């Protein structure tokens, strides 16, 4: 805790120092801005940079709305190349879209580019319009999770073993290599999920778990995650856990109330600096290791987004280190 910050903290909130902060740039931003954000995050001591894996803006249906969407697996090597310390990861790559061999080999190479900082974030896939537009089947939930279950096992094996053979209902892999092996052993696999079966798969095969939510929502999900770990005899403390929520740092009561009353209110934390600091303490007390800040709501221009991130850094993050 830095000198001069004591007025913002209670004794219980000091524990939030154990929470790491990462940033999640929007795919619509120009690559030069994203790379500049990554350099800034590294220079100011942030923990990681995350990037989503989608091909178009989500509409919640088969409809299409135009919007720039830069491709995750082109951006991640660039992010790795312009930084030296922060973790780099996909949040998350859908196994409905990507073959597990492609995911493993991409991740291993980026681990070399980054000198051992890659985190492979995986999910089962969910965005309706991109599957429809590109002719990729979005299977019913059970089949989609069946595919994910096999895919994560194959990825885990490819990243950790000299050769992989796997015979499943979806994939057949025969004496397959992934050379060179990643620098990290193991290369961390993160899964973003909340469903009971997916949580059990995560507990069996992943290293990290991610979810959305305010403290109450994320806390409930963390309880389910812990139960899933215990059901497969995995120590939940052996897994890194991260959470993201839209951050509305404002002294204006109307701004705060409007943000919390919106349709995604349970994915928002809003208030003045003292309130946000207190919220971060709640995440730490629940058991989360990392808080991810999306920059989607932080301003309409690169300059405004940087100004907002700098305010979060100076009024929140700097109070918690």
PyMOL commands that set and color helices and strands:
alter all, ss='L'
color gray80, all
select helices_A, chain A and resi 6-8+11-18+31-43+72-81+100-113+128-134+141-160+196-205+215-231+236-238+253-261+265-267+273-286+302-315+317-320
alter helices_A, ss='H'
color red, helices_A
select strands_A, chain A and resi 20-24+48-51+87-90+93-94+118-123+164-167+172-176+189-192+208-212+240-249+268-271+290-294
alter strands_A, ss='S'
color yellow, strands_A
deselect
rebuild
show_as cartoon
